[in-house]
Amino acid sequence: MPVLASFPSAERIIAAVVDDLGEVGAETSTTLQDDLPFIRVRRIGGADDQVTDIARVDVRVYAADLSGAKALAETIRQRLISGPSATADGVLDRAATEVGPQEVPGPDPDHYRVVSTTYRVSVRRR
């Protein structure tokens, strides 16, 4: 049996789909307030069926106020669930919301608010 190529990074694919909406990365920095709005994309689990990588991904939005964070989180959600989306890294075939947008405690609520959404996404090689 031939060895298959690695699956593309679900996080990189999602980042490419939403990169025009704000600064995107896997980690927040000490200068987060200067990077708002910031979109953090992090894989938190998942599996595959040998053809498709089915990832569980947390997308957190950091924005100056709660209404801005909620609005951006909803824009991201609509963009992801409207797929498929082809990127240079791979294809986002499908995204389903597992846990809808919700405010989560942030370390500095006086300067920014955080809204988190969890998705189950299906990605494949190009």
TORVO-50137 format. One record per residue (C-alpha): residue number from 1; residue in three letters; chain; y negated, x, z negated. Coordinates in steps of 0.2 Angstrom, whole numbers, plus 5000, padded with zeros to 4 digits. Example, Ala and Ser with C-alpha at 12.3 -4.5 7.8 and 13.67 -1.06 7.14 Angstrom:
// residues 2
<pt><resi>1</resi><resn>ALA</resn><chain>A</chain><north>5022</north><east>5062</east><up>4961</up></pt>
<pt><resi>2</resi><resn>SER</resn><chain>A</chain><north>5005</north><east>5068</east><up>4964</up></pt>
//
This chain:
// residues 126
<pt><resi>1</resi><resn>MET</resn><chain>A</chain><north>5000</north><east>5000</east><up>5000</up></pt>
<pt><resi>2</resi><resn>PRO</resn><chain>A</chain><north>4983</north><east>5007</east><up>5005</up></pt>
<pt><resi>3</resi><resn>VAL</resn><chain>A</chain><north>4970</north><east>5010</east><up>4991</up></pt>
<pt><resi>4</resi><resn>LEU</resn><chain>A</chain><north>4955</north><east>4999</east><up>4993</up></pt>
<pt><resi>5</resi><resn>ALA</resn><chain>A</chain><north>4937</north><east>5004</east><up>4992</up></pt>
<pt><resi>6</resi><resn>SER</resn><chain>A</chain><north>4928</north><east>5001</east><up>4975</up></pt>
<pt><resi>7</resi><resn>PHE</resn><chain>A</chain><north>4920</north><east>4985</east><up>4973</up></pt>
<pt><resi>8</resi><resn>PRO</resn><chain>A</chain><north>4901</north><east>4985</east><up>4974</up></pt>
<pt><resi>9</resi><resn>SER</resn><chain>A</chain><north>4891</north><east>4984</east><up>4959</up></pt>
<pt><resi>10</resi><resn>ALA</resn><chain>A</chain><north>4887</north><east>4966</east><up>4954</up></pt>
<pt><resi>11</resi><resn>GLU</resn><chain>A</chain><north>4872</north><east>4972</east><up>4945</up></pt>
<pt><resi>12</resi><resn>ARG</resn><chain>A</chain><north>4865</north><east>4981</east><up>4960</up></pt>
<pt><resi>13</resi><resn>ILE</resn><chain>A</chain><north>4868</north><east>4966</east><up>4971</up></pt>
<pt><resi>14</resi><resn>ILE</resn><chain>A</chain><north>4859</north><east>4954</east><up>4960</up></pt>
<pt><resi>15</resi><resn>ALA</resn><chain>A</chain><north>4845</north><east>4967</east><up>4957</up></pt>
<pt><resi>16</resi><resn>ALA</resn><chain>A</chain><north>4843</north><east>4968</east><up>4976</up></pt>
<pt><resi>17</resi><resn>VAL</resn><chain>A</chain><north>4842</north><east>4949</east><up>4977</up></pt>
<pt><resi>18</resi><resn>VAL</resn><chain>A</chain><north>4828</north><east>4947</east><up>4964</up></pt>
<pt><resi>19</resi><resn>ASP</resn><chain>A</chain><north>4819</north><east>4964</east><up>4966</up></pt>
<pt><resi>20</resi><resn>ASP</resn><chain>A</chain><north>4803</north><east>4956</east><up>4973</up></pt>
<pt><resi>21</resi><resn>LEU</resn><chain>A</chain><north>4801</north><east>4945</east><up>4958</up></pt>
<pt><resi>22</resi><resn>GLY</resn><chain>A</chain><north>4797</north><east>4959</east><up>4945</up></pt>
<pt><resi>23</resi><resn>GLU</resn><chain>A</chain><north>4803</north><east>4976</east><up>4939</up></pt>
<pt><resi>24</resi><resn>VAL</resn><chain>A</chain><north>4822</north><east>4976</east><up>4938</up></pt>
<pt><resi>25</resi><resn>GLY</resn><chain>A</chain><north>4833</north><east>4987</east><up>4929</up></pt>
<pt><resi>26</resi><resn>ALA</resn><chain>A</chain><north>4848</north><east>4989</east><up>4917</up></pt>
<pt><resi>27</resi><resn>GLU</resn><chain>A</chain><north>4839</north><east>4995</east><up>4902</up></pt>
<pt><resi>28</resi><resn>THR</resn><chain>A</chain><north>4822</north><east>4991</east><up>4895</up></pt>
<pt><resi>29</resi><resn>SER</resn><chain>A</chain><north>4810</north><east>5006</east><up>4892</up></pt>
<pt><resi>30</resi><resn>THR</resn><chain>A</chain><north>4798</north><east>5010</east><up>4878</up></pt>
<pt><resi>31</resi><resn>THR</resn><chain>A</chain><north>4784</north><east>5005</east><up>4890</up></pt>
<pt><resi>32</resi><resn>LEU</resn><chain>A</chain><north>4791</north><east>4988</east><up>4893</up></pt>
<pt><resi>33</resi><resn>GLN</resn><chain>A</chain><north>4774</north><east>4979</east><up>4890</up></pt>
<pt><resi>34</resi><resn>ASP</resn><chain>A</chain><north>4767</north><east>4989</east><up>4905</up></pt>
<pt><resi>35</resi><resn>ASP</resn><chain>A</chain><north>4782</north><east>4983</east><up>4916</up></pt>
<pt><resi>36</resi><resn>LEU</resn><chain>A</chain><north>4781</north><east>4964</east><up>4913</up></pt>
<pt><resi>37</resi><resn>PRO</resn><chain>A</chain><north>4788</north><east>4954</east><up>4920</up></pt>
<pt><resi>38</resi><resn>PHE</resn><chain>A</chain><north>4804</north><east>4964</east><up>4918</up></pt>
<pt><resi>39</resi><resn>ILE</resn><chain>A</chain><north>4822</north><east>4958</east><up>4924</up></pt>
<pt><resi>40</resi><resn>ARG</resn><chain>A</chain><north>4837</north><east>4966</east><up>4915</up></pt>
<pt><resi>41</resi><resn>VAL</resn><chain>A</chain><north>4853</north><east>4964</east><up>4924</up></pt>
<pt><resi>42</resi><resn>ARG</resn><chain>A</chain><north>4869</north><east>4969</east><up>4914</up></pt>
<pt><resi>43</resi><resn>ARG</resn><chain>A</chain><north>4887</north><east>4965</east><up>4917</up></pt>
<pt><resi>44</resi><resn>ILE</resn><chain>A</chain><north>4896</north><east>4958</east><up>4902</up></pt>
<pt><resi>45</resi><resn>GLY</resn><chain>A</chain><north>4914</north><east>4956</east><up>4909</up></pt>
<pt><resi>46</resi><resn>GLY</resn><chain>A</chain><north>4924</north><east>4948</east><up>4923</up></pt>
<pt><resi>47</resi><resn>ALA</resn><chain>A</chain><north>4939</north><east>4951</east><up>4933</up></pt>
<pt><resi>48</resi><resn>ASP</resn><chain>A</chain><north>4944</north><east>4952</east><up>4952</up></pt>
<pt><resi>49</resi><resn>ASP</resn><chain>A</chain><north>4957</north><east>4944</east><up>4963</up></pt>
<pt><resi>50</resi><resn>GLN</resn><chain>A</chain><north>4959</north><east>4960</east><up>4974</up></pt>
<pt><resi>51</resi><resn>VAL</resn><chain>A</chain><north>4947</north><east>4953</east><up>4987</up></pt>
<pt><resi>52</resi><resn>THR</resn><chain>A</chain><north>4932</north><east>4947</east><up>4976</up></pt>
<pt><resi>53</resi><resn>ASP</resn><chain>A</chain><north>4925</north><east>4954</east><up>4961</up></pt>
<pt><resi>54</resi><resn>ILE</resn><chain>A</chain><north>4921</north><east>4940</east><up>4949</up></pt>
<pt><resi>55</resi><resn>ALA</resn><chain>A</chain><north>4908</north><east>4947</east><up>4937</up></pt>
<pt><resi>56</resi><resn>ARG</resn><chain>A</chain><north>4901</north><east>4939</east><up>4921</up></pt>
<pt><resi>57</resi><resn>VAL</resn><chain>A</chain><north>4882</north><east>4945</east><up>4921</up></pt>
<pt><resi>58</resi><resn>ASP</resn><chain>A</chain><north>4868</north><east>4942</east><up>4909</up></pt>
<pt><resi>59</resi><resn>VAL</resn><chain>A</chain><north>4851</north><east>4941</east><up>4917</up></pt>
<pt><resi>60</resi><resn>ARG</resn><chain>A</chain><north>4836</north><east>4943</east><up>4904</up></pt>
<pt><resi>61</resi><resn>VAL</resn><chain>A</chain><north>4818</north><east>4940</east><up>4909</up></pt>
<pt><resi>62</resi><resn>TYR</resn><chain>A</chain><north>4804</north><east>4948</east><up>4899</up></pt>
<pt><resi>63</resi><resn>ALA</resn><chain>A</chain><north>4787</north><east>4941</east><up>4901</up></pt>
<pt><resi>64</resi><resn>ALA</resn><chain>A</chain><north>4770</north><east>4940</east><up>4892</up></pt>
<pt><resi>65</resi><resn>ASP</resn><chain>A</chain><north>4773</north><east>4922</east><up>4887</up></pt>
<pt><resi>66</resi><resn>LEU</resn><chain>A</chain><north>4788</north><east>4910</east><up>4885</up></pt>
<pt><resi>67</resi><resn>SER</resn><chain>A</chain><north>4782</north><east>4898</east><up>4899</up></pt>
<pt><resi>68</resi><resn>GLY</resn><chain>A</chain><north>4781</north><east>4913</east><up>4911</up></pt>
<pt><resi>69</resi><resn>ALA</resn><chain>A</chain><north>4798</north><east>4919</east><up>4906</up></pt>
<pt><resi>70</resi><resn>LYS</resn><chain>A</chain><north>4806</north><east>4902</east><up>4908</up></pt>
<pt><resi>71</resi><resn>ALA</resn><chain>A</chain><north>4798</north><east>4899</east><up>4925</up></pt>
<pt><resi>72</resi><resn>LEU</resn><chain>A</chain><north>4804</north><east>4916</east><up>4931</up></pt>
<pt><resi>73</resi><resn>ALA</resn><chain>A</chain><north>4822</north><east>4913</east><up>4924</up></pt>
<pt><resi>74</resi><resn>GLU</resn><chain>A</chain><north>4823</north><east>4897</east><up>4933</up></pt>
<pt><resi>75</resi><resn>THR</resn><chain>A</chain><north>4816</north><east>4905</east><up>4950</up></pt>
<pt><resi>76</resi><resn>ILE</resn><chain>A</chain><north>4830</north><east>4918</east><up>4948</up></pt>
<pt><resi>77</resi><resn>ARG</resn><chain>A</chain><north>4843</north><east>4905</east><up>4944</up></pt>
<pt><resi>78</resi><resn>GLN</resn><chain>A</chain><north>4838</north><east>4895</east><up>4960</up></pt>
<pt><resi>79</resi><resn>ARG</resn><chain>A</chain><north>4838</north><east>4910</east><up>4971</up></pt>
<pt><resi>80</resi><resn>LEU</resn><chain>A</chain><north>4856</north><east>4916</east><up>4964</up></pt>
<pt><resi>81</resi><resn>ILE</resn><chain>A</chain><north>4864</north><east>4899</east><up>4966</up></pt>
<pt><resi>82</resi><resn>SER</resn><chain>A</chain><north>4857</north><east>4896</east><up>4983</up></pt>
<pt><resi>83</resi><resn>GLY</resn><chain>A</chain><north>4868</north><east>4911</east><up>4990</up></pt>
<pt><resi>84</resi><resn>PRO</resn><chain>A</chain><north>4877</north><east>4918</east><up>4999</up></pt>
<pt><resi>85</resi><resn>SER</resn><chain>A</chain><north>4865</north><east>4934</east><up>5000</up></pt>
<pt><resi>86</resi><resn>ALA</resn><chain>A</chain><north>4869</north><east>4950</east><up>5009</up></pt>
<pt><resi>87</resi><resn>THR</resn><chain>A</chain><north>4862</north><east>4966</east><up>5002</up></pt>
<pt><resi>88</resi><resn>ALA</resn><chain>A</chain><north>4864</north><east>4984</east><up>5007</up></pt>
<pt><resi>89</resi><resn>ASP</resn><chain>A</chain><north>4876</north><east>4986</east><up>4992</up></pt>
<pt><resi>90</resi><resn>GLY</resn><chain>A</chain><north>4887</north><east>4971</east><up>4996</up></pt>
<pt><resi>91</resi><resn>VAL</resn><chain>A</chain><north>4888</north><east>4952</east><up>4997</up></pt>
<pt><resi>92</resi><resn>LEU</resn><chain>A</chain><north>4884</north><east>4939</east><up>4983</up></pt>
<pt><resi>93</resi><resn>ASP</resn><chain>A</chain><north>4895</north><east>4925</east><up>4989</up></pt>
<pt><resi>94</resi><resn>ARG</resn><chain>A</chain><north>4893</north><east>4913</east><up>4974</up></pt>
<pt><resi>95</resi><resn>ALA</resn><chain>A</chain><north>4884</north><east>4912</east><up>4958</up></pt>
<pt><resi>96</resi><resn>ALA</resn><chain>A</chain><north>4887</north><east>4899</east><up>4945</up></pt>
<pt><resi>97</resi><resn>THR</resn><chain>A</chain><north>4877</north><east>4896</east><up>4929</up></pt>
<pt><resi>98</resi><resn>GLU</resn><chain>A</chain><north>4888</north><east>4899</east><up>4913</up></pt>
<pt><resi>99</resi><resn>VAL</resn><chain>A</chain><north>4874</north><east>4898</east><up>4900</up></pt>
<pt><resi>100</resi><resn>GLY</resn><chain>A</chain><north>4858</north><east>4891</east><up>4906</up></pt>
<pt><resi>101</resi><resn>PRO</resn><chain>A</chain><north>4841</north><east>4899</east><up>4903</up></pt>
<pt><resi>102</resi><resn>GLN</resn><chain>A</chain><north>4837</north><east>4900</east><up>4884</up></pt>
<pt><resi>103</resi><resn>GLU</resn><chain>A</chain><north>4825</north><east>4909</east><up>4873</up></pt>
<pt><resi>104</resi><resn>VAL</resn><chain>A</chain><north>4833</north><east>4924</east><up>4864</up></pt>
<pt><resi>105</resi><resn>PRO</resn><chain>A</chain><north>4825</north><east>4934</east><up>4850</up></pt>
<pt><resi>106</resi><resn>GLY</resn><chain>A</chain><north>4815</north><east>4948</east><up>4856</up></pt>
<pt><resi>107</resi><resn>PRO</resn><chain>A</chain><north>4810</north><east>4963</east><up>4845</up></pt>
<pt><resi>108</resi><resn>ASP</resn><chain>A</chain><north>4791</north><east>4961</east><up>4849</up></pt>
<pt><resi>109</resi><resn>PRO</resn><chain>A</chain><north>4787</north><east>4942</east><up>4851</up></pt>
<pt><resi>110</resi><resn>ASP</resn><chain>A</chain><north>4769</north><east>4946</east><up>4849</up></pt>
<pt><resi>111</resi><resn>HIS</resn><chain>A</chain><north>4769</north><east>4955</east><up>4865</up></pt>
<pt><resi>112</resi><resn>TYR</resn><chain>A</chain><north>4782</north><east>4947</east><up>4876</up></pt>
<pt><resi>113</resi><resn>ARG</resn><chain>A</chain><north>4796</north><east>4933</east><up>4876</up></pt>
<pt><resi>114</resi><resn>VAL</resn><chain>A</chain><north>4814</north><east>4934</east><up>4882</up></pt>
<pt><resi>115</resi><resn>VAL</resn><chain>A</chain><north>4824</north><east>4921</east><up>4891</up></pt>
<pt><resi>116</resi><resn>SER</resn><chain>A</chain><north>4842</north><east>4925</east><up>4895</up></pt>
<pt><resi>117</resi><resn>THR</resn><chain>A</chain><north>4854</north><east>4916</east><up>4907</up></pt>
<pt><resi>118</resi><resn>THR</resn><chain>A</chain><north>4873</north><east>4921</east><up>4910</up></pt>
<pt><resi>119</resi><resn>TYR</resn><chain>A</chain><north>4881</north><east>4919</east><up>4927</up></pt>
<pt><resi>120</resi><resn>ARG</resn><chain>A</chain><north>4898</north><east>4920</east><up>4934</up></pt>
<pt><resi>121</resi><resn>VAL</resn><chain>A</chain><north>4896</north><east>4929</east><up>4951</up></pt>
<pt><resi>122</resi><resn>SER</resn><chain>A</chain><north>4907</north><east>4933</east><up>4966</up></pt>
<pt><resi>123</resi><resn>VAL</resn><chain>A</chain><north>4904</north><east>4948</east><up>4975</up></pt>
<pt><resi>124</resi><resn>ARG</resn><chain>A</chain><north>4913</north><east>4957</east><up>4989</up></pt>
<pt><resi>125</resi><resn>ARG</resn><chain>A</chain><north>4912</north><east>4973</east><up>5000</up></pt>
<pt><resi>126</resi><resn>ARG</resn><chain>A</chain><north>4901</north><east>4972</east><up>5015</up></pt>
//
